[in-house]
């Protein structure tokens, strides 16, 4: 076991945090799979009909992880960072209603901004062609708002009353993706445009309804928009692009992979 305090090795500390981040992402995938179970089946149904050895192994893994990270939390100098938020307890009907309202909002904003949006410029298309399909880049439109800001939608009041306390503050977001319309509220950069394009691909691959559903379920589970898997994956690919633009990969293939593996 490496002692970072004794070694004083900055490189070792960076490696440790990279491994911790990877572990957190993999646990987030497990949370996604568990969330699908929770929304589809009751606890009683799983307890009664679930295969015994699989349930036992899942329980053992979850218990071991809890004990390990709980021990870390108890020794942390920042105890407040580990206060556990109470989860939102929504019925299936409420989840469906929230999903429908979010999908409708995203589509309405798309219809509102599309007439005043511009296509990608030639240099922008050339920059992103290695990562995105030509068809998507031809269809996408951009709006730069300048000093204007988009207000939070009216349904935020009801969402907060249901327990969603960490909703994204839309007026302070750098960009918003409304299907194939990308609206920027700050300076338009290649990195910011890449991030917004990733969300456009997610909508294209998953469909608007499923995309909205995954945002709602992700907020229910993580209590933080930045930790919603759709957003976390977009940040992950954005970082890969920003670190090395010459390292080419297909965003659509990565989105399909995460979707097929149930990581959203």
SELUM-923119 format. One record per residue (C-alpha): x, y, z; residue number from 1; residue in one letter. Coordinates in nm, 3 decimals, padded with zeros to 5 digits. Layout:
// residues N
        u        v        w    n  res
        X        Y        Z  NUM    a
...
//
This chain:
// residues 264
        u        v        w    n  res
   00.000   00.000   00.000    1    x
   00.139   00.341  -00.097    2    x
   00.151   00.609   00.174    3    x
   00.101   00.942   00.003    4    x
   00.176   01.135   00.322    5    x
   00.515   00.966   00.352    6    x
   00.599   00.973  -00.015    7    x
   00.476   01.326  -00.078    8    x
   00.434   01.215  -00.434    9    x
   00.207   01.452  -00.630   10    x
   00.199   01.216  -00.929   11    x
   00.083   00.930  -00.706   12    x
  -00.192   01.151  -00.563   13    x
  -00.310   01.244  -00.912   14    x
  -00.314   00.875  -01.008   15    x
  -00.514   00.791  -00.696   16    x
  -00.778   01.053  -00.776   17    x
  -00.799   00.936  -01.137   18    x
  -00.864   00.583  -01.014   19    x
  -01.119   00.716  -00.763   20    x
  -01.296   00.903  -01.042   21    x
  -01.308   00.586  -01.256   22    x
  -01.450   00.389  -00.963   23    x
  -01.715   00.657  -00.910   24    x
  -01.817   00.642  -01.278   25    x
  -01.850   00.265  -01.264   26    x
  -02.058   00.288  -00.946   27    x
  -02.276   00.543  -01.123   28    x
  -02.342   00.284  -01.393   29    x
  -02.451   00.038  -01.123   30    x
  -02.681   00.306  -00.984   31    x
  -02.836   00.348  -01.330   32    x
  -02.910  -00.024  -01.354   33    x
  -03.054  -00.030  -01.004   34    x
  -03.268   00.273  -01.077   35    x
  -03.426   00.095  -01.374   36    x
  -03.512  -00.196  -01.144   37    x
  -03.658   00.040  -00.884   38    x
  -03.882   00.211  -01.137   39    x
  -04.006  -00.114  -01.295   40    x
  -04.046  -00.350  -00.999   41    x
  -04.141  -00.316  -00.634   42    x
  -03.902  -00.418  -00.356   43    x
  -04.142  -00.698  -00.265   44    x
  -04.140  -00.837  -00.622   45    x
  -03.761  -00.845  -00.639   46    x
  -03.727  -00.991  -00.289   47    x
  -03.979  -01.264  -00.367   48    x
  -03.883  -01.353  -00.725   49    x
  -03.522  -01.244  -00.765   50    x
  -03.263  -01.518  -00.817   51    x
  -03.113  -01.587  -00.474   52    x
  -02.745  -01.602  -00.565   53    x
  -02.764  -01.284  -00.775   54    x
  -02.943  -01.096  -00.496   55    x
  -02.691  -01.220  -00.241   56    x
  -02.393  -01.111  -00.455   57    x
  -02.551  -00.770  -00.527   58    x
  -02.620  -00.720  -00.156   59    x
  -02.266  -00.828  -00.061   60    x
  -02.108  -00.590  -00.316   61    x
  -02.323  -00.296  -00.208   62    x
  -02.255  -00.365   00.161   63    x
  -01.880  -00.389   00.108   64    x
  -01.874  -00.064  -00.087   65    x
  -02.080   00.113   00.177   66    x
  -01.851  -00.003   00.458   67    x
  -01.539   00.105   00.270   68    x
  -01.658   00.451   00.167   69    x
  -01.830   00.508   00.502   70    x
  -01.497   00.446   00.675   71    x
  -01.338   00.704   00.444   72    x
  -01.618   00.953   00.516   73    x
  -01.571   00.916   00.893   74    x
  -01.206   01.016   00.861   75    x
  -01.267   01.304   00.622   76    x
  -01.190   01.652   00.760   77    x
  -01.494   01.783   00.571   78    x
  -01.784   01.591   00.725   79    x
  -02.052   01.818   00.573   80    x
  -01.956   01.700   00.225   81    x
  -02.087   01.355   00.312   82    x
  -02.429   01.453   00.443   83    x
  -02.672   01.226   00.263   84    x
  -02.961   01.410   00.088   85    x
  -03.306   01.262   00.123   86    x
  -03.418   01.109  -00.210   87    x
  -03.722   01.230  -00.398   88    x
  -04.003   00.979  -00.355   89    x
  -04.213   01.006  -00.670   90    x
  -04.483   00.778  -00.792   91    x
  -04.466   00.624  -01.139   92    x
  -04.735   00.871  -01.252   93    x
  -04.532   01.166  -01.122   94    x
  -04.218   01.045  -01.298   95    x
  -04.413   01.007  -01.622   96    x
  -04.564   01.354  -01.584   97    x
  -04.224   01.511  -01.513   98    x
  -04.075   01.336  -01.816   99    x
  -04.354   01.453  -02.045  100    x
  -04.328   01.814  -01.923  101    x
  -03.952   01.821  -01.969  102    x
  -03.974   01.670  -02.319  103    x
  -04.246   01.918  -02.414  104    x
  -04.037   02.209  -02.280  105    x
  -03.728   02.101  -02.477  106    x
  -03.932   02.069  -02.798  107    x
  -04.109   02.403  -02.748  108    x
  -03.776   02.579  -02.698  109    x
  -03.644   02.409  -03.010  110    x
  -03.939   02.539  -03.211  111    x
  -03.898   02.888  -03.064  112    x
  -03.525   02.926  -03.137  113    x
  -03.493   02.733  -03.464  114    x
  -03.618   03.018  -03.692  115    x
  -03.349   03.258  -03.563  116    x
  -03.066   03.004  -03.544  117    x
  -02.772   02.977  -03.785  118    x
  -02.608   02.666  -03.932  119    x
  -02.256   02.566  -03.840  120    x
  -01.988   02.761  -04.021  121    x
  -01.745   02.581  -04.249  122    x
  -01.454   02.591  -04.001  123    x
  -01.682   02.460  -03.726  124    x
  -01.793   02.167  -03.939  125    x
  -01.431   02.087  -04.026  126    x
  -01.334   02.090  -03.658  127    x
  -01.608   01.850  -03.552  128    x
  -01.643   01.620  -03.857  129    x
  -01.401   01.363  -03.708  130    x
  -01.631   01.325  -03.406  131    x
  -01.985   01.372  -03.537  132    x
  -02.177   01.258  -03.844  133    x
  -02.205   01.494  -04.141  134    x
  -02.584   01.461  -04.125  135    x
  -02.598   01.583  -03.766  136    x
  -02.361   01.872  -03.832  137    x
  -02.572   01.978  -04.130  138    x
  -02.892   01.971  -03.926  139    x
  -02.769   02.144  -03.610  140    x
  -02.840   02.514  -03.560  141    x
  -02.677   02.764  -03.321  142    x
  -02.808   03.066  -03.132  143    x
  -02.579   03.305  -02.942  144    x
  -02.791   03.508  -02.701  145    x
  -02.536   03.769  -02.603  146    x
  -02.654   03.949  -02.285  147    x
  -02.993   03.776  -02.290  148    x
  -03.070   03.479  -02.067  149    x
  -03.330   03.202  -02.070  150    x
  -03.546   03.193  -01.758  151    x
  -03.610   02.882  -01.552  152    x
  -03.924   02.702  -01.676  153    x
  -04.251   02.739  -01.478  154    x
  -04.253   02.372  -01.375  155    x
  -03.944   02.431  -01.157  156    x
  -04.170   02.547  -00.871  157    x
  -04.357   02.218  -00.869  158    x
  -04.036   02.018  -00.910  159    x
  -03.882   02.186  -00.606  160    x
  -04.193   02.110  -00.402  161    x
  -04.136   01.741  -00.489  162    x
  -03.786   01.754  -00.343  163    x
  -03.569   01.845  -00.643  164    x
  -03.352   02.102  -00.465  165    x
  -03.051   02.097  -00.702  166    x
  -03.208   02.169  -01.039  167    x
  -02.976   02.337  -01.290  168    x
  -03.011   02.715  -01.283  169    x
  -03.082   02.774  -01.652  170    x
  -02.994   03.148  -01.665  171    x
  -02.641   03.058  -01.549  172    x
  -02.583   02.762  -01.780  173    x
  -02.324   02.814  -02.053  174    x
  -02.534   02.638  -02.316  175    x
  -02.858   02.448  -02.359  176    x
  -02.935   02.181  -02.615  177    x
  -03.292   02.181  -02.743  178    x
  -03.283   01.873  -02.967  179    x
  -03.083   02.000  -03.270  180    x
  -03.077   02.367  -03.162  181    x
  -02.785   02.473  -02.944  182    x
  -02.834   02.795  -02.748  183    x
  -02.529   02.965  -02.594  184    x
  -02.553   03.214  -02.309  185    x
  -02.179   03.270  -02.281  186    x
  -01.888   03.292  -02.524  187    x
  -01.906   03.026  -02.794  188    x
  -01.593   02.810  -02.779  189    x
  -01.500   02.485  -02.951  190    x
  -01.509   02.306  -02.616  191    x
  -01.854   02.442  -02.531  192    x
  -01.985   02.362  -02.878  193    x
  -01.852   02.006  -02.852  194    x
  -02.037   01.957  -02.523  195    x
  -02.364   02.086  -02.667  196    x
  -02.322   01.864  -02.974  197    x
  -02.282   01.558  -02.751  198    x
  -02.626   01.627  -02.604  199    x
  -02.766   01.662  -02.956  200    x
  -02.629   01.314  -03.033  201    x
  -02.779   01.176  -02.712  202    x
  -03.121   01.309  -02.816  203    x
  -03.076   01.166  -03.166  204    x
  -02.973   00.819  -03.043  205    x
  -03.210   00.789  -02.746  206    x
  -03.508   00.987  -02.872  207    x
  -03.644   01.295  -02.696  208    x
  -03.879   01.110  -02.459  209    x
  -03.612   00.868  -02.338  210    x
  -03.359   01.150  -02.308  211    x
  -03.600   01.346  -02.086  212    x
  -03.680   01.034  -01.883  213    x
  -03.312   00.975  -01.813  214    x
  -03.265   01.333  -01.696  215    x
  -03.556   01.299  -01.454  216    x
  -03.444   00.960  -01.319  217    x
  -03.083   01.084  -01.298  218    x
  -03.186   01.386  -01.092  219    x
  -03.392   01.164  -00.864  220    x
  -03.094   00.941  -00.802  221    x
  -02.796   01.178  -00.791  222    x
  -02.964   01.499  -00.665  223    x
  -02.722   01.694  -00.884  224    x
  -02.750   01.776  -01.256  225    x
  -02.371   01.757  -01.299  226    x
  -02.384   01.394  -01.181  227    x
  -02.671   01.288  -01.406  228    x
  -02.507   01.022  -01.631  229    x
  -02.610   01.202  -01.952  230    x
  -02.431   01.515  -01.834  231    x
  -02.137   01.330  -01.680  232    x
  -02.077   01.145  -02.008  233    x
  -02.092   01.472  -02.204  234    x
  -01.832   01.626  -01.971  235    x
  -01.617   01.315  -02.002  236    x
  -01.611   01.330  -02.383  237    x
  -01.569   01.708  -02.377  238    x
  -01.258   01.664  -02.160  239    x
  -01.118   01.402  -02.398  240    x
  -01.172   01.641  -02.690  241    x
  -01.017   01.937  -02.507  242    x
  -00.713   01.738  -02.388  243    x
  -00.627   01.615  -02.736  244    x
  -00.831   01.723  -03.037  245    x
  -00.628   01.489  -03.257  246    x
  -00.748   01.183  -03.065  247    x
  -01.048   01.107  -03.286  248    x
  -01.351   00.907  -03.169  249    x
  -01.714   00.870  -03.268  250    x
  -01.946   01.038  -03.019  251    x
  -02.245   00.847  -03.155  252    x
  -02.070   00.512  -03.099  253    x
  -01.986   00.604  -02.740  254    x
  -02.343   00.716  -02.673  255    x
  -02.482   00.392  -02.820  256    x
  -02.236   00.191  -02.610  257    x
  -02.344   00.358  -02.286  258    x
  -02.710   00.322  -02.385  259    x
  -02.670  -00.049  -02.466  260    x
  -02.480  -00.110  -02.141  261    x
  -02.746   00.070  -01.939  262    x
  -02.499   00.329  -01.810  263    x
  -02.741   00.618  -01.857  264    x
//
